[in-house]
Amino acid sequence: MTGPNDSYELKISLNEKLIEAFSQALAVYEDAPELVKTSVKTGSFVGLEEIEWLHKHTKDVGKFHELLTGVEVILRHPVEKPRDPLLEARIKKLKAEQEEREYRKMTKNVDSVRRYQPDDTIGSQLRQMNKQMIAVLQFVFSVVAGFVFGFLGIELIVGDLEFGFRLLLGVIFSLIIALAEIYFLAKKLAEEMDPVEDPNQKLHYD
């Protein structure tokens, strides 16, 4: 049997009908739990065991459900165990690292602009334009040189060749060089858009 200060699995408030039913049962039976006597006097809560006792000792069992109409049922709150300090520290560290990755992902384009274009002056724009023009001219010259090598260079090495075959060799060499140039240009652009992070850089915290 539960005591007045124990934690119940659930508590049931006493309404007027329950108090009256308990009072009638107490007048007849003397083996009532102490909590029932105390609860009836104070009008507080009872547990399931006390309700079961009343159900066994009440005369009008057929209308017992009416006694519980409108009562308040309070469930016991689960006891939260404190987290392990090491686990808590690990969670905070992982959360900080995740926030830092998201921050770097959002600001990587801004950091790339600040790194390679420190200001927005005409001089910096001209320098950037010159780099792009040099890259385009280098691409064109490389492709043309590859075509000339395939069209004329091979003939100088091995001797006379048919015009169609020399033309085919020139196209093949120019395509190979063009693909190589495109690969390196794409790789360079990818490095500029996604610069390598400094492992010694401190994490960002707002």
C-alpha positions in Angstrom: 0.0 0.0 0.0 1.3 3.4 -0.9 2.1 6.1 1.7 1.1 9.8 1.7 4.5 11.0 0.4 5.3 8.2 -2.1 5.4 8.8 -5.9 2.5 7.0 -7.6 2.5 5.7 -11.0 -0.5 7.9 -11.4 -2.7 10.1 -9.1 -6.4 10.6 -9.1 -8.0 13.7 -7.7 -10.9 13.3 -5.2 -14.2 14.9 -6.3 -17.3 15.2 -4.1 -18.7 11.8 -5.1 -15.4 10.0 -4.4 -15.1 11.7 -1.0 -18.6 10.7 -0.1 -18.0 7.1 -1.3 -14.8 6.8 0.7 -16.5 8.3 3.8 -19.3 5.7 3.6 -16.8 2.9 3.2 -14.6 4.2 6.1 -17.7 4.2 8.3 -18.2 0.5 7.7 -14.7 -0.9 7.3 -11.9 -0.1 9.7 -9.1 -1.7 7.6 -8.9 1.2 5.2 -5.4 2.4 4.2 -4.0 5.3 6.1 -3.7 7.3 2.8 -7.4 7.0 2.2 -8.2 8.4 5.6 -5.7 11.3 5.1 -6.8 12.0 1.6 -10.5 12.1 2.5 -9.8 14.6 5.2 -7.5 16.9 3.1 -9.3 16.3 -0.2 -6.1 15.5 -2.0 -5.2 12.6 -4.4 -5.3 8.8 -4.1 -3.6 6.1 -6.1 -4.9 3.0 -8.0 -4.6 0.8 -4.9 -6.9 3.0 -3.0 -9.4 3.1 -5.9 -9.3 -0.7 -6.0 -10.0 -0.8 -2.3 -13.0 1.4 -2.7 -14.3 -0.7 -5.6 -14.1 -3.8 -3.4 -15.8 -2.2 -0.4 -18.4 0.0 -2.0 -22.0 -1.2 -2.0 -23.2 0.3 -5.3 -20.6 -1.3 -7.6 -22.9 -0.9 -10.7 -22.5 2.9 -10.6 -18.9 2.9 -9.7 -17.8 4.4 -13.0 -20.0 7.5 -12.2 -17.7 8.2 -9.2 -14.8 8.7 -11.5 -16.6 11.2 -13.8 -14.7 14.5 -14.0 -11.7 13.4 -11.9 -8.2 14.6 -12.7 -5.6 12.0 -13.5 -1.9 13.0 -13.0 0.8 10.8 -14.5 4.2 10.5 -12.9 6.9 12.5 -14.7 9.8 10.3 -15.9 13.0 10.8 -14.1 15.6 12.2 -16.4 19.1 10.7 -15.8 21.9 13.2 -16.1 24.1 12.9 -19.2 27.6 11.7 -19.1 29.9 14.8 -19.1 32.2 13.2 -21.6 29.3 12.5 -23.9 27.9 16.0 -23.5 31.3 17.5 -24.4 31.6 15.2 -27.4 28.1 16.3 -28.6 29.0 20.0 -28.2 32.2 19.5 -30.2 30.4 17.6 -33.0 27.8 20.3 -33.1 30.4 23.1 -33.3 32.2 21.2 -36.1 28.9 20.8 -38.0 28.1 24.5 -37.7 31.6 25.4 -38.9 31.2 23.2 -42.0 27.9 24.8 -42.8 29.4 28.2 -42.3 32.3 27.5 -44.6 29.9 26.1 -47.2 27.8 29.2 -47.2 30.8 31.6 -47.3 33.3 29.7 -49.5 32.4 31.8 -52.6 32.8 35.1 -50.6 36.1 33.9 -49.2 37.2 33.0 -52.7 36.4 36.5 -54.0 38.2 38.1 -51.1 41.2 35.9 -51.7 41.6 36.3 -55.4 40.0 39.7 -55.8 40.9 41.7 -52.7 39.3 44.9 -54.0 36.7 45.9 -56.6 38.9 48.5 -58.4 39.3 48.8 -62.1 42.9 47.6 -61.8 41.9 44.3 -60.3 39.2 43.8 -63.0 41.8 44.5 -65.7 44.2 42.0 -64.2 41.5 39.4 -64.0 40.6 40.1 -67.7 44.2 39.8 -68.7 44.4 36.4 -67.0 41.3 35.2 -68.8 42.6 36.5 -72.2 46.0 34.8 -71.6 44.3 31.5 -70.8 42.2 31.7 -74.0 45.1 32.6 -76.2 47.2 29.8 -74.6 44.4 27.4 -75.3 44.1 28.5 -79.0 47.9 28.4 -79.6 48.2 24.9 -78.0 45.4 23.5 -80.2 46.9 25.1 -83.3 50.4 23.8 -82.4 49.0 20.3 -82.0 47.3 20.5 -85.4 50.5 21.7 -87.1 52.5 19.0 -85.5 50.1 16.3 -86.6 49.7 17.8 -90.1 53.3 18.7 -90.9 55.6 17.3 -88.1 54.7 13.7 -88.6 55.4 14.0 -92.3 58.8 15.5 -91.6 59.7 12.6 -89.4 58.4 9.6 -91.4 58.3 11.0 -94.9 55.6 11.7 -97.5 52.0 11.0 -96.4 48.7 11.5 -98.0 46.9 14.8 -97.5 43.8 13.2 -96.0 45.9 11.2 -93.5 47.9 14.2 -92.5 44.7 16.2 -92.0 43.3 13.4 -89.8 46.5 13.3 -87.7 46.3 17.1 -87.2 42.7 16.9 -86.0 43.5 14.0 -83.6 46.5 15.8 -82.1 44.6 19.1 -81.8 41.6 17.3 -80.1 43.9 15.5 -77.6 45.6 18.8 -76.6 42.2 20.6 -76.5 40.8 18.0 -74.1 43.9 18.3 -71.9 43.7 22.1 -71.8 40.0 22.0 -70.9 40.7 19.5 -68.1 43.4 21.8 -66.6 41.3 24.9 -67.0 38.4 23.2 -65.3 40.6 22.0 -62.5 42.0 25.5 -61.9 38.5 27.0 -61.9 37.4 24.4 -59.3 40.3 25.3 -57.1 39.5 29.0 -57.3 35.8 28.3 -56.5 36.6 25.9 -53.6 39.9 26.9 -52.0 41.6 24.4 -49.7 40.8 25.1 -46.1 43.6 25.9 -43.7 43.7 23.1 -41.0 45.3 25.5 -38.5 42.5 28.0 -38.9 40.3 28.4 -35.8 36.7 27.5 -35.8 34.2 30.2 -36.3 31.7 30.9 -33.5 29.0 33.5 -33.7 
